[in-house]
Amino acid sequence: MNEKQVSRFKALGDTIRLRVLKMLIAGETCGCTMIGKLPITQPTLSYHMNILTESGLAIAYKDGTRKKHHVNLKAIDELIAFLSDLKNVKPSNCTTK
């Protein structure tokens, strides 16, 4: 597991960020449309969006005066592939006592 994957799993460890990702999966949007659907303030949403963006789970870009966000599906696919590979790991013959 590399540091990028670690940061992605850490980013997924928050209920607000999971809710935000679900909103972003539905389609590209800006914070102004998400804030009314979440029990948080705009600065807190920015904090969570920064974590999602820095981890690579979300992509952000400027559109005039607004910042638009969408899910990075490639990053989601990489996490799914990692979990799938993990599921297929063969047990070792080592035993711990």
Secondary structure, DSSP 4 states (H G I P E B T S, - for coil): --HHHHHHHHHTSSHHHHHHHHHHHT--EEHHHHGGGSSS-HHHHHHHHHHHHHHTSEEEEEETTEEEEEE-HHHHHHHHHHHHHHHTPPPPS----
